Amino acid sequence: LVRIRLTSLIFCLNKNYIIKVAKTFIVDNFLEYNLDSIEYINNINYKALEVKKIIYKRLEDYSRIIRYFKTSSNRIKLVFIVKEDLENFIRTNTKLL
């Protein structure tokens, strides 16, 4: 796990890519809560991931935007940038853009 966001979790796939998935909660872990609320939160997080897919798709033609590589029903594959500033990364890794 690389980062926990409000509606998603980000995992390192390898040294070049990350996977962003919707944050979901297992209903069995929240027995004291209203199950409808947990399902509602999970649905909101899935919808947020769908919106992010649309945003990445719309921005894919911009030369200075890091593009996504693949999406599926529950994940987005993106370039992973570590310990570099974005401008330097873009200059040295144009094949990944």
Rosetta constraint file for C-alpha pairs under 8 A:
AtomPair CA 1 CA 9 HARMONIC 7.35 0.50
AtomPair CA 1 CA 10 HARMONIC 6.08 0.50
AtomPair CA 1 CA 11 HARMONIC 4.51 0.50
AtomPair CA 1 CA 12 HARMONIC 6.51 0.50
AtomPair CA 2 CA 9 HARMONIC 7.86 0.50
AtomPair CA 2 CA 10 HARMONIC 5.48 0.50
AtomPair CA 2 CA 11 HARMONIC 5.17 0.50
AtomPair CA 2 CA 12 HARMONIC 6.12 0.50
AtomPair CA 3 CA 9 HARMONIC 6.13 0.50
AtomPair CA 3 CA 10 HARMONIC 5.18 0.50
AtomPair CA 3 CA 11 HARMONIC 7.15 0.50
AtomPair CA 4 CA 8 HARMONIC 6.48 0.50
AtomPair CA 4 CA 9 HARMONIC 4.82 0.50
AtomPair CA 4 CA 10 HARMONIC 6.40 0.50
AtomPair CA 5 CA 9 HARMONIC 5.85 0.50
AtomPair CA 5 CA 10 HARMONIC 7.71 0.50
AtomPair CA 6 CA 23 HARMONIC 7.91 0.50
AtomPair CA 7 CA 22 HARMONIC 6.08 0.50
AtomPair CA 7 CA 23 HARMONIC 5.39 0.50
AtomPair CA 7 CA 44 HARMONIC 7.89 0.50
AtomPair CA 7 CA 45 HARMONIC 4.91 0.50
AtomPair CA 7 CA 48 HARMONIC 6.76 0.50
AtomPair CA 7 CA 49 HARMONIC 7.69 0.50
AtomPair CA 8 CA 20 HARMONIC 6.52 0.50
AtomPair CA 8 CA 21 HARMONIC 5.45 0.50
AtomPair CA 8 CA 22 HARMONIC 4.33 0.50
AtomPair CA 8 CA 23 HARMONIC 4.35 0.50
AtomPair CA 8 CA 45 HARMONIC 6.86 0.50
AtomPair CA 8 CA 49 HARMONIC 7.38 0.50
AtomPair CA 9 CA 20 HARMONIC 5.77 0.50
AtomPair CA 9 CA 21 HARMONIC 5.39 0.50
AtomPair CA 9 CA 22 HARMONIC 6.27 0.50
AtomPair CA 9 CA 23 HARMONIC 5.59 0.50
AtomPair CA 10 CA 18 HARMONIC 6.60 0.50
AtomPair CA 10 CA 19 HARMONIC 5.66 0.50
AtomPair CA 10 CA 20 HARMONIC 4.50 0.50
AtomPair CA 10 CA 21 HARMONIC 6.44 0.50
AtomPair CA 11 CA 18 HARMONIC 5.55 0.50
AtomPair CA 11 CA 19 HARMONIC 5.21 0.50
AtomPair CA 11 CA 20 HARMONIC 6.50 0.50
AtomPair CA 12 CA 17 HARMONIC 6.40 0.50
AtomPair CA 12 CA 18 HARMONIC 4.47 0.50
AtomPair CA 12 CA 19 HARMONIC 6.37 0.50
AtomPair CA 12 CA 80 HARMONIC 7.63 0.50
AtomPair CA 13 CA 17 HARMONIC 5.43 0.50
AtomPair CA 13 CA 18 HARMONIC 5.02 0.50
AtomPair CA 13 CA 19 HARMONIC 6.31 0.50
AtomPair CA 14 CA 18 HARMONIC 7.07 0.50
AtomPair CA 15 CA 80 HARMONIC 7.07 0.50
AtomPair CA 16 CA 79 HARMONIC 5.84 0.50
AtomPair CA 16 CA 80 HARMONIC 5.21 0.50
AtomPair CA 16 CA 81 HARMONIC 7.51 0.50
AtomPair CA 17 CA 77 HARMONIC 6.69 0.50
AtomPair CA 17 CA 78 HARMONIC 5.53 0.50
AtomPair CA 17 CA 79 HARMONIC 4.51 0.50
AtomPair CA 17 CA 80 HARMONIC 4.63 0.50
AtomPair CA 18 CA 77 HARMONIC 5.78 0.50
AtomPair CA 18 CA 78 HARMONIC 5.30 0.50
AtomPair CA 18 CA 79 HARMONIC 6.12 0.50
AtomPair CA 18 CA 80 HARMONIC 5.40 0.50
AtomPair CA 19 CA 75 HARMONIC 6.37 0.50
AtomPair CA 19 CA 76 HARMONIC 5.56 0.50
AtomPair CA 19 CA 77 HARMONIC 4.62 0.50
AtomPair CA 19 CA 78 HARMONIC 6.31 0.50
AtomPair CA 20 CA 75 HARMONIC 5.44 0.50
AtomPair CA 20 CA 76 HARMONIC 5.09 0.50
AtomPair CA 20 CA 77 HARMONIC 6.49 0.50
AtomPair CA 20 CA 78 HARMONIC 7.66 0.50
AtomPair CA 21 CA 49 HARMONIC 7.21 0.50
AtomPair CA 21 CA 74 HARMONIC 5.85 0.50
AtomPair CA 21 CA 75 HARMONIC 4.53 0.50
AtomPair CA 21 CA 76 HARMONIC 6.65 0.50
AtomPair CA 22 CA 42 HARMONIC 7.90 0.50
AtomPair CA 22 CA 45 HARMONIC 5.44 0.50
AtomPair CA 22 CA 46 HARMONIC 5.40 0.50
AtomPair CA 22 CA 48 HARMONIC 7.70 0.50
AtomPair CA 22 CA 49 HARMONIC 5.92 0.50
AtomPair CA 22 CA 74 HARMONIC 6.51 0.50
AtomPair CA 22 CA 75 HARMONIC 7.09 0.50
AtomPair CA 23 CA 42 HARMONIC 7.04 0.50
AtomPair CA 23 CA 45 HARMONIC 6.08 0.50
AtomPair CA 23 CA 46 HARMONIC 7.75 0.50
AtomPair CA 24 CA 41 HARMONIC 7.65 0.50
AtomPair CA 24 CA 42 HARMONIC 5.03 0.50
AtomPair CA 24 CA 45 HARMONIC 7.09 0.50
AtomPair CA 25 CA 29 HARMONIC 7.66 0.50
AtomPair CA 25 CA 38 HARMONIC 6.80 0.50
AtomPair CA 25 CA 42 HARMONIC 6.56 0.50
AtomPair CA 26 CA 30 HARMONIC 7.29 0.50
AtomPair CA 27 CA 31 HARMONIC 6.85 0.50
AtomPair CA 27 CA 35 HARMONIC 6.51 0.50
AtomPair CA 27 CA 38 HARMONIC 6.52 0.50
AtomPair CA 27 CA 39 HARMONIC 7.72 0.50
AtomPair CA 30 CA 35 HARMONIC 7.63 0.50
AtomPair CA 30 CA 38 HARMONIC 7.82 0.50
AtomPair CA 31 CA 35 HARMONIC 7.46 0.50
AtomPair CA 33 CA 37 HARMONIC 7.41 0.50
AtomPair CA 33 CA 38 HARMONIC 7.61 0.50
AtomPair CA 34 CA 38 HARMONIC 6.84 0.50
AtomPair CA 35 CA 39 HARMONIC 6.31 0.50
AtomPair CA 36 CA 40 HARMONIC 5.98 0.50
AtomPair CA 37 CA 41 HARMONIC 6.20 0.50
AtomPair CA 38 CA 42 HARMONIC 6.24 0.50
AtomPair CA 39 CA 43 HARMONIC 6.13 0.50
AtomPair CA 40 CA 44 HARMONIC 6.20 0.50
AtomPair CA 41 CA 45 HARMONIC 6.25 0.50
AtomPair CA 42 CA 46 HARMONIC 6.29 0.50
AtomPair CA 43 CA 47 HARMONIC 6.16 0.50
AtomPair CA 44 CA 48 HARMONIC 6.14 0.50
AtomPair CA 45 CA 49 HARMONIC 6.34 0.50
AtomPair CA 46 CA 50 HARMONIC 6.38 0.50
AtomPair CA 46 CA 74 HARMONIC 7.27 0.50
AtomPair CA 47 CA 51 HARMONIC 6.32 0.50
AtomPair CA 48 CA 52 HARMONIC 6.30 0.50
AtomPair CA 49 CA 53 HARMONIC 6.29 0.50
AtomPair CA 49 CA 74 HARMONIC 7.53 0.50
AtomPair CA 49 CA 75 HARMONIC 7.63 0.50
AtomPair CA 50 CA 54 HARMONIC 6.45 0.50
AtomPair CA 51 CA 55 HARMONIC 6.30 0.50
AtomPair CA 52 CA 56 HARMONIC 6.18 0.50
AtomPair CA 53 CA 57 HARMONIC 6.09 0.50
AtomPair CA 53 CA 71 HARMONIC 7.30 0.50
AtomPair CA 53 CA 76 HARMONIC 7.14 0.50
AtomPair CA 54 CA 58 HARMONIC 6.17 0.50
AtomPair CA 55 CA 59 HARMONIC 6.22 0.50
AtomPair CA 56 CA 60 HARMONIC 6.07 0.50
AtomPair CA 56 CA 67 HARMONIC 6.76 0.50
AtomPair CA 56 CA 68 HARMONIC 6.47 0.50
AtomPair CA 57 CA 68 HARMONIC 7.90 0.50
AtomPair CA 59 CA 65 HARMONIC 6.84 0.50
AtomPair CA 59 CA 67 HARMONIC 7.64 0.50
AtomPair CA 60 CA 65 HARMONIC 6.96 0.50
AtomPair CA 60 CA 66 HARMONIC 7.80 0.50
AtomPair CA 60 CA 67 HARMONIC 5.60 0.50
AtomPair CA 60 CA 68 HARMONIC 7.69 0.50
AtomPair CA 63 CA 97 HARMONIC 7.49 0.50
AtomPair CA 64 CA 90 HARMONIC 7.33 0.50
AtomPair CA 64 CA 97 HARMONIC 7.81 0.50
AtomPair CA 65 CA 97 HARMONIC 7.21 0.50
AtomPair CA 66 CA 78 HARMONIC 7.77 0.50
AtomPair CA 66 CA 79 HARMONIC 6.94 0.50
AtomPair CA 66 CA 96 HARMONIC 7.74 0.50
AtomPair CA 66 CA 97 HARMONIC 5.28 0.50
AtomPair CA 67 CA 78 HARMONIC 6.75 0.50
AtomPair CA 67 CA 79 HARMONIC 7.41 0.50
AtomPair CA 67 CA 96 HARMONIC 7.99 0.50
AtomPair CA 67 CA 97 HARMONIC 5.79 0.50
AtomPair CA 68 CA 76 HARMONIC 6.89 0.50
AtomPair CA 68 CA 77 HARMONIC 5.72 0.50
AtomPair CA 68 CA 78 HARMONIC 4.58 0.50
AtomPair CA 68 CA 79 HARMONIC 6.99 0.50
AtomPair CA 69 CA 76 HARMONIC 7.63 0.50
AtomPair CA 69 CA 77 HARMONIC 5.43 0.50
AtomPair CA 69 CA 78 HARMONIC 5.90 0.50
AtomPair CA 69 CA 79 HARMONIC 7.88 0.50
AtomPair CA 70 CA 76 HARMONIC 5.97 0.50
AtomPair CA 70 CA 77 HARMONIC 5.20 0.50
AtomPair CA 70 CA 78 HARMONIC 7.68 0.50
AtomPair CA 71 CA 75 HARMONIC 5.71 0.50
AtomPair CA 71 CA 76 HARMONIC 4.51 0.50
AtomPair CA 71 CA 77 HARMONIC 6.25 0.50
AtomPair CA 72 CA 76 HARMONIC 6.66 0.50
AtomPair CA 79 CA 96 HARMONIC 7.30 0.50
AtomPair CA 81 CA 86 HARMONIC 7.63 0.50
AtomPair CA 81 CA 89 HARMONIC 7.39 0.50
AtomPair CA 84 CA 88 HARMONIC 6.76 0.50
AtomPair CA 84 CA 89 HARMONIC 6.40 0.50
AtomPair CA 85 CA 89 HARMONIC 6.34 0.50
AtomPair CA 86 CA 90 HARMONIC 6.16 0.50
AtomPair CA 87 CA 91 HARMONIC 6.31 0.50
AtomPair CA 88 CA 92 HARMONIC 6.25 0.50
AtomPair CA 89 CA 93 HARMONIC 5.76 0.50
AtomPair CA 90 CA 94 HARMONIC 5.76 0.50
AtomPair CA 90 CA 97 HARMONIC 7.49 0.50
AtomPair CA 93 CA 97 HARMONIC 7.11 0.50
